[in-house]
Amino acid sequence: MSGSRVSTTRSERQRWLLVPLALALLGAADGALSFTTLTGESVSLQPGADKRAVILHFWATWCPTCVEEMDTLDAVAEPCRDSGVRVVAINVGEDSDEITEFAKKHRLDLAMLRDPRGKVWRKLSGQGLPINVTWTVTERRVHVGPQSQEWWQQTLASLGCAPDESSPRGHGE
């Protein structure tokens, strides 16, 4: 190699290597995540400057544990709709008609978006479905696999929403 070369110490290189890792762990490196509405419009999601948290539940209609968890999530998230915690179901790879039919059949009221090609799903984990992402302005946590009703209630409560445990739509374990 010819030309001038910048000399750095090992500790300087380590510090610079840790910056992208720290930003990724905080969710700051990626900014907003892009999805598609059921009508085909592009939308971006991220926690609000008002510190609103976002819960992303990645799922598919063909996934049995996803279907089971959708009913639970819909029930425990219902009281959170006005709390500032946004709970959004993100379908991976299926068409809008299939998603709409599923939501009607299961009487789901969750906000729903699509990740048509699974790009965001792969970026966050890509290790099966369901994947649940808890995202605040300070961190983004990815949980692979279905979660219990108790886990959802605790998670939502920790974000400032205390779901009604006696909800008639709730499902015990």
N, C-alpha and C positions, 0 to 999 in steps of 0.2 A: 504494500500500500504506500502510495506516495502522498505528499501534502502534509498539512499540519494535523496533528492529532491532539485531541483534548485528553488530558490525563485526569483520571478520577481515582479516588481511593476506593478500596473495597467497601467501606462503610457508606460512602456517598452513593455508590452503585446500588447497594442494598436499600438505602432510603428511597431512591428513585423507583426501584422495583416494587416497593411496598405501596407507593402512592396509588397506582391503578387498582391494586387489590383492595386497599382501604376504601376507595371511592366505589368500587363495585359492591362491596359489602354494605355500604351505606345507601346504595341505589342511586348515587349521584352521577356515576359515570354514564349511565344509560338514559337518564331523563325520562320523558314520557314513553309509555308503551302504546303502540298503534294497533287498533282493532277495527272490525267492521260491524256496523249495526245489522239487524236482520233485514233492513231495507236496502243494504248495500253501501251506506255512507261510511266514510272513514272517520274514526274518532280516536282521540288520544286520552289516556288516563294517567294520572299521577296523583300523589297525595296533594291536597290543597295547601296553599300558603297559610290557611286558617288552621293548619294541623289536622285536618280531616284525614282519617285513615282510609285505606282502600283494601278490601279483601277481594282477591281474585280466586275463583274456584274454576279450575280447568277440568272439563268433563267431556263425555261423549255419550250418546244414547245407547251405544252398543256395549258400554262398560257397566256390568251389574253393580259394582260397588259405587260407581258414580251415581247411578239411578237411585240407589238407597240413600246415599248421602245428600242428594238434591232435596229430597223430601224433608230430611232433618234440617238442612241449612235454611230452606225456605221458612220453616216453622220458627227456628230460633232467631232468624234475621228480621222477621216481620216487625217486632217492636223497635228495631234499630233504624228503620227508614227515616225517622225524623231526628235521629241523634247526632248526625254528622259522620257516622261510619257508613261508608258506601260498600255494599256487598254486591258483587257482580259475578254472574256465572258466565264463563268464557268457554264456548263450545269449540272443540278442536276438530276441524276438517269436515264438518257436515254442512249441508245446505240449509238455508233459512226455513224452507217449508217443513223439513224434517224436525227442526228445532221447535218451530211454532206448534206443530202437531203434538210433539212430546210435551211441551209446556201446558197446552190445553188439556191433554189427557191426564196429566198429573196435577192440574190446577195450581201451577207454580206462579208466584207473583214476583220472583226475583228479576232484577234487571239482567238482560242477556245480551251478550255480544258474541262475535265470532272471531276466531283465529283461523281463517280459512285454510291456510297452508301449514299451520302449526309452527310458524316462525317464532312467535314469542314463547310458545310452550317449549320449543327446543332451546331457545336462548336461556330460559330460566332453569330448565332441568332436562326435559325430554326423556324422563325415566318412568314412563307409564302414566296412567291416569287412575284416580284423580290426583291433581296437584293443587295445593292450597297455598296462596301467597298472602302474607300479612305485610302490608306496605305502609309505612309512615314516612314523615319527612326525614327521620333519622336512620331508618333501617328497612330492609326488605328481607323477610324470612320465608323460605320455601319449605313446605312440608309435603313430602311425597306419600301418597296413600290416603285412604279414607280416614276421617276423624270422627270421633264419637260425639254425641249430642253434648256431653259434659265438656269435652274439649272446646267445642264451638261456643258454648255458653261462657266458659272461662276466658277464651280469647276475645270474644266480643265485649265482655265486661272489662277486661284489661284495657280496651280501647275507648271506654267511656259509654258503652251501651250494655245495659243489664237486661238481657232477654227474659221474658216471662216464662219461667220453668213450668208453669201450669197451662201453657198454651194448648188449646184443644187440638192443634195440629201437630204438637210435639210428639216425638217417638221415643219411647224409653229403650234402653239397651238391655 
